Amino acid sequence: MALAFGVFLVIHGLIHLLGAAKGFGLAELPQLTQPITPFRGGLWIAAALLFIAAAVALWIWPRWWWALAAVAVAISMAAIIPSWADARFGAIGNLIVLAGAVIGFLVQGPSSLRAIFEAEVDRRLADARPVRLVQESDLAPLPAAVQRYLRVAGVVGRPRVSSFRARMHGRIRSGPDARWMPFTAEQYNFVGRESARLFYITGRMLGIPFHGLHDYLGGSAAMRIKVGGLVTVAEGAGPEMTRAETVTLFNDMCVMAPATLIDPSITWRELDGRTVRASFTNAGHTIGAELQFNDAGELVNFWSDDRLAAVDGEMKSIRWSTPLRDYRTFGQLRLAARGEGRWLAPEGEYAYIELEIDDIAYNPASR
């Protein structure tokens, strides 16, 4: 969609060069019957350059590209109105650009969910500190199955993880009978004395784009989903969400950053050779989960009873699990590339999210 809109901006801008050519006497254009002065020719070329600049800024200056587009529309209309009989159809193109600029402001502007996400990420990345390597001795307190998982993943001899970024795509739905919606997502996790998680998602709901931000900061979690960057269709906060996000935070650590499992905030109990019970504490919130491994030492499932879901209009504790598969290499680590989020609801188990991890970066210096 962004590529198509960028192409439209360039074409719309290039068309404006016709008015500039006539205004400066560079070409005879019989289709433009009204005279154009050099001054107004300058307006046409200024609008053309701004439309093209806005197209480029879609990728290199996404926070403010819409401002360039809005200025381009204003200058374009100043050029079109005196030549209305010849150039009136250009106003339709300007209306399309203006609509795109409004959406750009709502979705990517300085007060958007994306801006909030990036500002918080930048603030936390600026506080990054050096990390030491994971040693074989760091694995000694862990159950045998967890030790093997960390060795299979390849974390020994690699830097400890203080933060990581993951990008992913997949599909999501609100219930077992709801329509699947495609999405892409980017998240940053920060691990330490008070861990944090920022998750930004974009997708389509009945063909209409939506954007969402889940943040877990300062020991409390919140969630906002907006359609078109304007209408809030879902939001939440409070102890129940914080507890749920604490489970998700620990799941992220297990799946995408296994080096963090040496953290002393986790206590372990071995249930059998393939299954362990973990208790994780962050900012005073403690949750429990079980991890299951296969014969190859890979983590293949994670489940917890410490998340609440809406059942018959009430929030109830039901089992949440994330079966994993398709291990591959991410940088120097070997991790699961695909997974699901599943609820064991009274009417039966169902997946509400299916995703594939595209890339992971550890201890990034910047976005």
C-alpha atoms as a printed R data frame, in Angstrom:
    type eleno elety resid chain resno       x       y       z
1   ATOM     1    CA   MET     A     1   0.000   0.000   0.000
2   ATOM     2    CA   ALA     A     2   2.804   2.441   0.887
3   ATOM     3    CA   LEU     A     3   4.595   1.602  -2.371
4   ATOM     4    CA   ALA     A     4   1.454   2.248  -4.436
5   ATOM     5    CA   PHE     A     5   0.824   5.544  -2.658
6   ATOM     6    CA   GLY     A     6   4.464   6.550  -3.150
7   ATOM     7    CA   VAL     A     7   4.197   5.862  -6.888
8   ATOM     8    CA   PHE     A     8   0.996   7.932  -6.994
9   ATOM     9    CA   LEU     A     9   2.780  10.848  -5.285
10  ATOM    10    CA   VAL     A    10   5.607  10.734  -7.837
11  ATOM    11    CA   ILE     A    11   3.251  10.576 -10.845
12  ATOM    12    CA   HIS     A    12   1.068  13.341  -9.415
13  ATOM    13    CA   GLY     A    13   4.170  15.439  -8.869
14  ATOM    14    CA   LEU     A    14   5.516  14.851 -12.378
15  ATOM    15    CA   ILE     A    15   2.215  15.976 -13.919
16  ATOM    16    CA   HIS     A    16   2.740  19.347 -12.219
17  ATOM    17    CA   LEU     A    17   5.848  19.857 -14.343
18  ATOM    18    CA   LEU     A    18   3.556  20.513 -17.317
19  ATOM    19    CA   GLY     A    19   2.372  23.721 -15.668
20  ATOM    20    CA   ALA     A    20   5.964  24.670 -14.868
21  ATOM    21    CA   ALA     A    21   7.027  24.047 -18.463
22  ATOM    22    CA   LYS     A    22   4.355  26.390 -19.803
23  ATOM    23    CA   GLY     A    23   4.962  29.023 -17.141
24  ATOM    24    CA   PHE     A    24   8.653  29.254 -18.047
25  ATOM    25    CA   GLY     A    25   8.026  28.957 -21.780
26  ATOM    26    CA   LEU     A    26   9.865  25.666 -22.076
27  ATOM    27    CA   ALA     A    27   7.177  23.904 -24.104
28  ATOM    28    CA   GLU     A    28   4.064  24.615 -26.130
29  ATOM    29    CA   LEU     A    29   1.176  22.812 -24.479
30  ATOM    30    CA   PRO     A    30  -2.053  23.445 -26.389
31  ATOM    31    CA   GLN     A    31  -4.059  21.451 -23.858
32  ATOM    32    CA   LEU     A    32  -3.321  24.198 -21.335
33  ATOM    33    CA   THR     A    33  -5.398  26.995 -22.822
34  ATOM    34    CA   GLN     A    34  -5.023  29.536 -20.014
35  ATOM    35    CA   PRO     A    35  -1.857  31.616 -19.632
36  ATOM    36    CA   ILE     A    36   0.555  30.745 -16.810
37  ATOM    37    CA   THR     A    37   2.942  33.391 -15.530
38  ATOM    38    CA   PRO     A    38   6.502  32.514 -14.483
39  ATOM    39    CA   PHE     A    39   5.498  33.098 -10.858
40  ATOM    40    CA   ARG     A    40   2.713  30.529 -11.112
41  ATOM    41    CA   GLY     A    41   5.093  28.291 -13.055
42  ATOM    42    CA   GLY     A    42   7.276  28.408  -9.943
43  ATOM    43    CA   LEU     A    43   4.300  27.236  -7.864
44  ATOM    44    CA   TRP     A    44   3.814  24.282 -10.213
45  ATOM    45    CA   ILE     A    45   7.468  23.208  -9.954
46  ATOM    46    CA   ALA     A    46   7.537  23.718  -6.171
47  ATOM    47    CA   ALA     A    47   4.473  21.486  -5.813
48  ATOM    48    CA   ALA     A    48   6.060  18.859  -8.082
49  ATOM    49    CA   LEU     A    49   9.248  18.751  -6.029
50  ATOM    50    CA   LEU     A    50   7.356  18.553  -2.735
51  ATOM    51    CA   PHE     A    51   5.152  15.692  -3.930
52  ATOM    52    CA   ILE     A    52   8.254  13.752  -5.010
53  ATOM    53    CA   ALA     A    53   9.998  14.609  -1.727
54  ATOM    54    CA   ALA     A    54   6.958  13.363   0.204
55  ATOM    55    CA   ALA     A    55   7.155  10.073  -1.712
56  ATOM    56    CA   VAL     A    56  10.810   9.631  -0.717
57  ATOM    57    CA   ALA     A    57  10.061  10.665   2.878
58  ATOM    58    CA   LEU     A    58   7.554   7.825   3.193
59  ATOM    59    CA   TRP     A    59  10.607   5.612   3.821
60  ATOM    60    CA   ILE     A    60  13.377   7.901   5.082
61  ATOM    61    CA   TRP     A    61  11.308  10.341   7.207
62  ATOM    62    CA   PRO     A    62   8.134   8.417   8.103
63  ATOM    63    CA   ARG     A    63   7.325  10.549  11.150
64  ATOM    64    CA   TRP     A    64   6.848  13.723   9.076
65  ATOM    65    CA   TRP     A    65   6.276  12.781   5.409
66  ATOM    66    CA   TRP     A    66   2.621  13.770   5.742
67  ATOM    67    CA   ALA     A    67   3.650  17.391   6.498
68  ATOM    68    CA   LEU     A    68   5.512  17.616   3.181
69  ATOM    69    CA   ALA     A    69   2.484  16.159   1.413
70  ATOM    70    CA   ALA     A    70   0.132  18.665   3.068
71  ATOM    71    CA   VAL     A    71   2.325  21.625   2.047
72  ATOM    72    CA   ALA     A    72   2.528  20.202  -1.481
73  ATOM    73    CA   VAL     A    73  -1.279  20.073  -1.672
74  ATOM    74    CA   ALA     A    74  -1.590  23.686  -0.494
75  ATOM    75    CA   ILE     A    75   0.912  24.952  -3.094
76  ATOM    76    CA   SER     A    76  -0.665  22.775  -5.777
77  ATOM    77    CA   MET     A    77  -4.108  24.220  -5.112
78  ATOM    78    CA   ALA     A    78  -2.640  27.745  -5.290
79  ATOM    79    CA   ALA     A    79  -1.402  26.837  -8.777
80  ATOM    80    CA   ILE     A    80  -4.547  24.970  -9.880
81  ATOM    81    CA   ILE     A    81  -7.221  27.518  -8.922
82  ATOM    82    CA   PRO     A    82  -6.121  30.251 -11.412
83  ATOM    83    CA   SER     A    83  -6.020  27.549 -14.128
84  ATOM    84    CA   TRP     A    84  -9.151  25.762 -12.972
85  ATOM    85    CA   ALA     A    85 -10.620  25.143 -16.427
86  ATOM    86    CA   ASP     A    86  -7.475  23.272 -17.497
87  ATOM    87    CA   ALA     A    87  -6.254  21.783 -14.229
88  ATOM    88    CA   ARG     A    88  -9.375  21.099 -12.161
89  ATOM    89    CA   PHE     A    89  -8.853  17.323 -12.270
90  ATOM    90    CA   GLY     A    90  -5.613  17.841 -10.379
91  ATOM    91    CA   ALA     A    91  -7.752  18.759  -7.379
92  ATOM    92    CA   ILE     A    92  -8.982  15.154  -7.273
93  ATOM    93    CA   GLY     A    93  -5.402  13.947  -7.014
94  ATOM    94    CA   ASN     A    94  -4.797  16.491  -4.262
95  ATOM    95    CA   LEU     A    95  -7.815  15.211  -2.371
96  ATOM    96    CA   ILE     A    96  -6.374  11.677  -2.496
97  ATOM    97    CA   VAL     A    97  -3.009  12.947  -1.268
98  ATOM    98    CA   LEU     A    98  -4.641  14.976   1.510
99  ATOM    99    CA   ALA     A    99  -6.563  11.919   2.695
100 ATOM   100    CA   GLY     A   100  -3.306   9.965   2.747
101 ATOM   101    CA   ALA     A   101  -1.592  12.770   4.678
102 ATOM   102    CA   VAL     A   102  -4.333  12.755   7.321
103 ATOM   103    CA   ILE     A   103  -3.991   8.989   7.726
104 ATOM   104    CA   GLY     A   104  -0.205   9.403   7.850
105 ATOM   105    CA   PHE     A   105  -0.532  11.946  10.646
106 ATOM   106    CA   LEU     A   106  -2.840   9.685  12.630
107 ATOM   107    CA   VAL     A   107  -0.782   6.509  12.110
108 ATOM   108    CA   GLN     A   108   2.788   7.835  12.070
109 ATOM   109    CA   GLY     A   109   2.609  11.399  13.363
110 ATOM   110    CA   PRO     A   110   4.170  12.663  16.608
111 ATOM   111    CA   SER     A   111   1.149  11.679  18.731
112 ATOM   112    CA   SER     A   112   0.557   8.264  17.119
113 ATOM   113    CA   LEU     A   113   0.935   4.851  18.759
114 ATOM   114    CA   ARG     A   114   3.971   4.291  16.547
115 ATOM   115    CA   ALA     A   115   5.615   7.471  17.867
116 ATOM   116    CA   ILE     A   116   4.927   6.422  21.470
117 ATOM   117    CA   PHE     A   117   6.416   2.994  20.735
118 ATOM   118    CA   GLU     A   118   9.571   4.363  19.124
119 ATOM   119    CA   ALA     A   119  10.157   7.060  21.766
120 ATOM   120    CA   GLU     A   120  10.005   4.519  24.587
121 ATOM   121    CA   VAL     A   121  12.246   2.091  22.695
122 ATOM   122    CA   ASP     A   122  14.812   4.820  22.007
123 ATOM   123    CA   ARG     A   123  14.799   5.913  25.637
124 ATOM   124    CA   ARG     A   124  15.485   2.410  26.890
125 ATOM   125    CA   LEU     A   125  18.083   1.593  24.243
126 ATOM   126    CA   ALA     A   126  19.982   4.726  25.273
127 ATOM   127    CA   ASP     A   127  20.388   3.207  28.760
128 ATOM   128    CA   ALA     A   128  22.025   0.018  27.435
129 ATOM   129    CA   ARG     A   129  24.983  -1.304  29.424
130 ATOM   130    CA   PRO     A   130  27.779  -3.721  28.490
131 ATOM   131    CA   VAL     A   131  27.005  -7.417  29.011
132 ATOM   132    CA   ARG     A   132  29.303 -10.336  29.696
133 ATOM   133    CA   LEU     A   133  29.294 -13.722  28.008
134 ATOM   134    CA   VAL     A   134  27.188 -16.692  29.080
135 ATOM   135    CA   GLN     A   135  29.478 -19.261  30.704
136 ATOM   136    CA   GLU     A   136  28.924 -22.988  31.037
137 ATOM   137    CA   SER     A   137  28.913 -22.447  34.814
138 ATOM   138    CA   ASP     A   138  25.853 -20.154  34.451
139 ATOM   139    CA   LEU     A   139  23.813 -23.197  33.370
140 ATOM   140    CA   ALA     A   140  24.659 -25.294  36.436
141 ATOM   141    CA   PRO     A   141  21.635 -24.226  38.578
142 ATOM   142    CA   LEU     A   142  19.154 -25.055  35.781
143 ATOM   143    CA   PRO     A   143  17.273 -28.344  35.269
144 ATOM   144    CA   ALA     A   144  18.953 -30.707  32.817
145 ATOM   145    CA   ALA     A   145  16.315 -30.153  30.113
146 ATOM   146    CA   VAL     A   146  16.762 -26.364  30.280
147 ATOM   147    CA   GLN     A   147  20.547 -26.701  30.204
148 ATOM   148    CA   ARG     A   148  20.305 -28.841  27.089
149 ATOM   149    CA   TYR     A   149  17.932 -26.365  25.445
150 ATOM   150    CA   LEU     A   150  20.366 -23.506  26.023
151 ATOM   151    CA   ARG     A   151  23.243 -25.543  24.599
152 ATOM   152    CA   VAL     A   152  21.185 -26.576  21.553
153 ATOM   153    CA   ALA     A   153  20.173 -22.938  21.036
154 ATOM   154    CA   GLY     A   154  23.865 -21.977  21.137
155 ATOM   155    CA   VAL     A   155  23.857 -19.392  23.927
156 ATOM   156    CA   VAL     A   156  27.008 -20.584  25.721
157 ATOM   157    CA   GLY     A   157  29.905 -18.306  24.845
158 ATOM   158    CA   ARG     A   158  27.546 -15.673  23.438
159 ATOM   159    CA   PRO     A   159  26.726 -12.335  25.112
160 ATOM   160    CA   ARG     A   160  24.047 -12.260  27.761
161 ATOM   161    CA   VAL     A   161  20.847 -10.598  26.581
162 ATOM   162    CA   SER     A   162  19.841  -7.246  28.049
163 ATOM   163    CA   SER     A   163  17.445  -6.425  25.191
164 ATOM   164    CA   PHE     A   164  16.243  -7.853  21.912
165 ATOM   165    CA   ARG     A   165  14.162  -6.886  18.917
166 ATOM   166    CA   ALA     A   166  11.966  -9.293  16.980
167 ATOM   167    CA   ARG     A   167   9.972  -8.843  13.783
168 ATOM   168    CA   MET     A   168   7.230 -11.262  12.798
169 ATOM   169    CA   HIS     A   169   4.146 -11.778  10.682
170 ATOM   170    CA   GLY     A   170   1.112 -14.034  10.789
171 ATOM   171    CA   ARG     A   171  -2.611 -13.928  11.377
172 ATOM   172    CA   ILE     A   172  -4.818 -13.298  14.405
173 ATOM   173    CA   ARG     A   173  -8.477 -13.587  15.361
174 ATOM   174    CA   SER     A   174 -10.672 -12.652  18.315
175 ATOM   175    CA   GLY     A   175 -12.353 -16.042  18.809
176 ATOM   176    CA   PRO     A   176 -12.707 -19.589  17.467
177 ATOM   177    CA   ASP     A   177 -15.328 -18.565  14.910
178 ATOM   178    CA   ALA     A   178 -13.956 -15.115  14.086
179 ATOM   179    CA   ARG     A   179 -12.349 -14.123  10.809
180 ATOM   180    CA   TRP     A   180  -8.552 -14.375  10.602
181 ATOM   181    CA   MET     A   181  -6.758 -11.044  10.141
182 ATOM   182    CA   PRO     A   182  -3.210 -10.809   8.684
183 ATOM   183    CA   PHE     A   183  -0.674  -8.804  10.669
184 ATOM   184    CA   THR     A   184   2.948  -7.774  10.955
185 ATOM   185    CA   ALA     A   185   4.544  -6.887  14.280
186 ATOM   186    CA   GLU     A   186   7.711  -5.527  15.818
187 ATOM   187    CA   GLN     A   187   8.640  -5.835  19.460
188 ATOM   188    CA   TYR     A   188  11.421  -4.887  21.852
189 ATOM   189    CA   ASN     A   189  12.061  -6.623  25.145
190 ATOM   190    CA   PHE     A   190  14.322  -5.312  27.883
191 ATOM   191    CA   VAL     A   191  15.577  -7.738  30.488
192 ATOM   192    CA   GLY     A   192  16.993  -6.764  33.862
193 ATOM   193    CA   ARG     A   193  16.038  -5.588  37.298
194 ATOM   194    CA   GLU     A   194  12.664  -4.475  35.911
195 ATOM   195    CA   SER     A   195  11.961  -6.092  32.550
196 ATOM   196    CA   ALA     A   196   9.819  -4.398  29.913
197 ATOM   197    CA   ARG     A   197   8.073  -5.282  26.670
198 ATOM   198    CA   LEU     A   198   6.856  -3.078  23.804
199 ATOM   199    CA   PHE     A   199   4.848  -4.746  21.029
200 ATOM   200    CA   TYR     A   200   3.588  -2.829  17.973
201 ATOM   201    CA   ILE     A   201   1.212  -4.557  15.563
202 ATOM   202    CA   THR     A   202  -0.301  -3.535  12.224
203 ATOM   203    CA   GLY     A   203  -2.909  -5.468  10.295
204 ATOM   204    CA   ARG     A   204  -6.227  -5.379   8.503
205 ATOM   205    CA   MET     A   205  -9.706  -5.820   9.901
206 ATOM   206    CA   LEU     A   206 -12.272  -6.357   7.110
207 ATOM   207    CA   GLY     A   207  -9.844  -4.626   4.757
208 ATOM   208    CA   ILE     A   208  -9.414  -1.611   7.074
209 ATOM   209    CA   PRO     A   209  -5.934  -1.098   8.566
210 ATOM   210    CA   PHE     A   210  -5.521  -1.265  12.339
211 ATOM   211    CA   HIS     A   211  -2.588  -0.462  14.588
212 ATOM   212    CA   GLY     A   212  -1.980  -1.571  18.146
213 ATOM   213    CA   LEU     A   213   0.460  -1.086  20.978
214 ATOM   214    CA   HIS     A   214   0.974  -3.404  23.941
215 ATOM   215    CA   ASP     A   215   3.339  -1.978  26.520
216 ATOM   216    CA   TYR     A   216   4.566  -3.445  29.776
217 ATOM   217    CA   LEU     A   217   6.521  -0.708  31.544
218 ATOM   218    CA   GLY     A   218   7.228   0.030  35.175
219 ATOM   219    CA   GLY     A   219   5.550  -3.166  36.279
220 ATOM   220    CA   SER     A   220   2.177  -2.444  34.653
221 ATOM   221    CA   ALA     A   221   0.709  -3.298  31.253
222 ATOM   222    CA   ALA     A   222  -1.661  -1.554  28.851
223 ATOM   223    CA   MET     A   223  -3.048  -2.205  25.382
224 ATOM   224    CA   ARG     A   224  -4.593   0.027  22.695
225 ATOM   225    CA   ILE     A   225  -5.895  -0.916  19.240
226 ATOM   226    CA   LYS     A   226  -6.948   1.760  16.754
227 ATOM   227    CA   VAL     A   227  -8.569   1.419  13.336
228 ATOM   228    CA   GLY     A   228  -7.237   3.863  10.781
229 ATOM   229    CA   GLY     A   229  -5.134   5.442  13.509
230 ATOM   230    CA   LEU     A   230  -8.243   7.260  14.770
231 ATOM   231    CA   VAL     A   231 -10.954   5.025  16.247
232 ATOM   232    CA   THR     A   232 -10.034   3.063  19.367
233 ATOM   233    CA   VAL     A   233 -11.662  -0.368  19.096
234 ATOM   234    CA   ALA     A   234  -9.991  -2.048  22.068
235 ATOM   235    CA   GLU     A   235  -8.016  -0.978  25.103
236 ATOM   236    CA   GLY     A   236  -7.191  -2.373  28.473
237 ATOM   237    CA   ALA     A   237  -5.040  -2.013  31.558
238 ATOM   238    CA   GLY     A   238  -4.997  -3.092  35.172
239 ATOM   239    CA   PRO     A   239  -3.838  -6.035  37.288
240 ATOM   240    CA   GLU     A   240  -5.366  -8.746  35.078
241 ATOM   241    CA   MET     A   241  -3.626  -7.442  31.967
242 ATOM   242    CA   THR     A   242  -0.366  -6.983  33.842
243 ATOM   243    CA   ARG     A   243  -0.503 -10.591  34.995
244 ATOM   244    CA   ALA     A   244  -1.207 -11.758  31.436
245 ATOM   245    CA   GLU     A   245   1.648  -9.682  30.031
246 ATOM   246    CA   THR     A   246   3.997 -11.056  32.672
247 ATOM   247    CA   VAL     A   247   3.246 -14.515  31.271
248 ATOM   248    CA   THR     A   248   3.853 -13.211  27.733
249 ATOM   249    CA   LEU     A   249   7.106 -11.563  28.807
250 ATOM   250    CA   PHE     A   250   8.386 -14.847  30.208
251 ATOM   251    CA   ASN     A   251   7.225 -16.696  27.101
252 ATOM   252    CA   ASP     A   252   9.233 -14.263  24.940
253 ATOM   253    CA   MET     A   253  12.311 -14.982  27.052
254 ATOM   254    CA   CYS     A   254  11.875 -18.737  26.679
255 ATOM   255    CA   VAL     A   255  11.183 -18.696  22.934
256 ATOM   256    CA   MET     A   256  13.266 -15.833  21.548
257 ATOM   257    CA   ALA     A   257  15.981 -15.156  24.124
258 ATOM   258    CA   PRO     A   258  16.863 -18.408  25.927
259 ATOM   259    CA   ALA     A   259  20.059 -16.853  27.329
260 ATOM   260    CA   THR     A   260  17.799 -14.900  29.710
261 ATOM   261    CA   LEU     A   261  16.705 -18.145  31.416
262 ATOM   262    CA   ILE     A   262  19.799 -18.013  33.632
263 ATOM   263    CA   ASP     A   263  18.190 -15.009  35.370
264 ATOM   264    CA   PRO     A   264  17.827 -15.469  39.165
265 ATOM   265    CA   SER     A   265  14.237 -14.158  38.994
266 ATOM   266    CA   ILE     A   266  13.269 -17.609  37.685
267 ATOM   267    CA   THR     A   267  12.938 -20.642  39.943
268 ATOM   268    CA   TRP     A   268  12.767 -24.120  38.435
269 ATOM   269    CA   ARG     A   269  11.351 -27.521  39.303
270 ATOM   270    CA   GLU     A   270  11.936 -30.589  37.151
271 ATOM   271    CA   LEU     A   271   8.752 -32.602  36.537
272 ATOM   272    CA   ASP     A   272  10.262 -35.268  34.282
273 ATOM   273    CA   GLY     A   273  13.038 -35.563  31.725
274 ATOM   274    CA   ARG     A   274  11.180 -33.426  29.192
275 ATOM   275    CA   THR     A   275   9.061 -31.081  31.314
276 ATOM   276    CA   VAL     A   276   9.922 -28.390  33.841
277 ATOM   277    CA   ARG     A   277   7.928 -26.024  35.981
278 ATOM   278    CA   ALA     A   278   9.078 -22.392  36.188
279 ATOM   279    CA   SER     A   279   8.119 -19.495  38.430
280 ATOM   280    CA   PHE     A   280   9.000 -16.041  37.081
281 ATOM   281    CA   THR     A   281   8.884 -12.746  38.984
282 ATOM   282    CA   ASN     A   282   9.026  -9.262  37.492
283 ATOM   283    CA   ALA     A   283   8.320  -5.983  39.314
284 ATOM   284    CA   GLY     A   284   6.550  -7.848  42.104
285 ATOM   285    CA   HIS     A   285   4.373  -9.958  39.785
286 ATOM   286    CA   THR     A   286   4.902 -13.732  39.915
287 ATOM   287    CA   ILE     A   287   3.533 -16.207  37.382
288 ATOM   288    CA   GLY     A   288   3.976 -19.927  36.736
289 ATOM   289    CA   ALA     A   289   4.468 -21.869  33.517
290 ATOM   290    CA   GLU     A   290   5.509 -25.279  32.260
291 ATOM   291    CA   LEU     A   291   7.971 -25.904  29.447
292 ATOM   292    CA   GLN     A   292   8.098 -29.061  27.364
293 ATOM   293    CA   PHE     A   293  11.098 -30.205  25.303
294 ATOM   294    CA   ASN     A   294  11.553 -32.899  22.649
295 ATOM   295    CA   ASP     A   295  14.270 -35.546  22.294
296 ATOM   296    CA   ALA     A   296  16.467 -33.087  20.382
297 ATOM   297    CA   GLY     A   297  16.444 -30.697  23.333
298 ATOM   298    CA   GLU     A   298  14.211 -28.147  21.567
299 ATOM   299    CA   LEU     A   299  11.443 -26.260  23.354
300 ATOM   300    CA   VAL     A   300   8.206 -27.444  21.712
301 ATOM   301    CA   ASN     A   301   5.508 -26.111  24.033
302 ATOM   302    CA   PHE     A   302   4.906 -23.625  26.816
303 ATOM   303    CA   TRP     A   303   1.736 -23.351  28.858
304 ATOM   304    CA   SER     A   304   0.443 -21.328  31.777
305 ATOM   305    CA   ASP     A   305  -2.767 -21.073  33.778
306 ATOM   306    CA   ASP     A   306  -2.023 -17.504  34.869
307 ATOM   307    CA   ARG     A   307  -3.704 -15.669  32.012
308 ATOM   308    CA   LEU     A   308  -7.352 -14.629  31.967
309 ATOM   309    CA   ALA     A   309  -9.625 -14.748  28.918
310 ATOM   310    CA   ALA     A   310 -13.195 -13.611  28.298
311 ATOM   311    CA   VAL     A   311 -15.566 -16.585  28.683
312 ATOM   312    CA   ASP     A   312 -19.326 -15.960  28.556
313 ATOM   313    CA   GLY     A   313 -18.780 -12.311  29.355
314 ATOM   314    CA   GLU     A   314 -16.548 -12.999  32.352
315 ATOM   315    CA   MET     A   315 -12.778 -13.016  32.752
316 ATOM   316    CA   LYS     A   316 -11.718 -16.547  33.663
317 ATOM   317    CA   SER     A   317  -8.418 -18.314  34.054
318 ATOM   318    CA   ILE     A   318  -7.973 -20.827  31.241
319 ATOM   319    CA   ARG     A   319  -4.864 -22.528  29.946
320 ATOM   320    CA   TRP     A   320  -2.774 -20.580  27.453
321 ATOM   321    CA   SER     A   321  -0.157 -22.405  25.390
322 ATOM   322    CA   THR     A   322   2.304 -21.692  22.594
323 ATOM   323    CA   PRO     A   323   3.293 -24.820  20.636
324 ATOM   324    CA   LEU     A   324   6.488 -24.243  18.624
325 ATOM   325    CA   ARG     A   325   8.041 -25.753  15.490
326 ATOM   326    CA   ASP     A   326  10.337 -25.220  12.509
327 ATOM   327    CA   TYR     A   327  13.631 -24.488  14.233
328 ATOM   328    CA   ARG     A   328  16.171 -22.496  12.203
329 ATOM   329    CA   THR     A   329  19.156 -20.224  12.672
330 ATOM   330    CA   PHE     A   330  18.723 -16.593  13.717
331 ATOM   331    CA   GLY     A   331  22.163 -15.049  13.608
332 ATOM   332    CA   GLN     A   332  24.217 -17.392  15.780
333 ATOM   333    CA   LEU     A   333  21.312 -19.007  17.632
334 ATOM   334    CA   ARG     A   334  18.963 -21.836  16.703
335 ATOM   335    CA   LEU     A   335  15.362 -21.087  17.658
336 ATOM   336    CA   ALA     A   336  11.779 -21.938  16.735
337 ATOM   337    CA   ALA     A   337  10.605 -19.903  13.742
338 ATOM   338    CA   ARG     A   338   6.882 -20.661  13.932
339 ATOM   339    CA   GLY     A   339   4.392 -20.863  16.751
340 ATOM   340    CA   GLU     A   340   0.796 -20.416  17.836
341 ATOM   341    CA   GLY     A   341  -1.045 -18.892  20.753
342 ATOM   342    CA   ARG     A   342  -3.803 -21.233  21.922
343 ATOM   343    CA   TRP     A   343  -6.615 -21.112  24.492
344 ATOM   344    CA   LEU     A   344  -7.995 -24.243  26.116
345 ATOM   345    CA   ALA     A   345 -11.541 -22.858  26.230
346 ATOM   346    CA   PRO     A   346 -14.538 -24.762  27.719
347 ATOM   347    CA   GLU     A   347 -15.824 -25.452  24.187
348 ATOM   348    CA   GLY     A   348 -12.456 -26.776  23.083
349 ATOM   349    CA   GLU     A   349  -8.911 -25.696  22.344
350 ATOM   350    CA   TYR     A   350  -8.324 -23.232  19.524
351 ATOM   351    CA   ALA     A   351  -5.526 -21.067  18.118
352 ATOM   352    CA   TYR     A   352  -6.128 -17.324  18.141
353 ATOM   353    CA   ILE     A   353  -2.755 -16.357  16.670
354 ATOM   354    CA   GLU     A   354  -0.346 -18.009  14.246
355 ATOM   355    CA   LEU     A   355   2.982 -16.331  13.611
356 ATOM   356    CA   GLU     A   356   6.378 -16.688  12.005
357 ATOM   357    CA   ILE     A   357   9.444 -14.899  13.347
358 ATOM   358    CA   ASP     A   358  11.281 -13.062  10.563
359 ATOM   359    CA   ASP     A   359  14.357 -11.868  12.413
360 ATOM   360    CA   ILE     A   360  15.767 -11.297  15.895
361 ATOM   361    CA   ALA     A   361  18.526  -8.911  16.981
362 ATOM   362    CA   TYR     A   362  20.140  -9.053  20.427
363 ATOM   363    CA   ASN     A   363  21.377  -6.067  22.425
364 ATOM   364    CA   PRO     A   364  20.710  -3.649  19.528
365 ATOM   365    CA   ALA     A   365  22.409  -0.254  19.827
366 ATOM   366    CA   SER     A   366  19.537   1.513  18.062
367 ATOM   367    CA   ARG     A   367  16.342   0.891  16.135
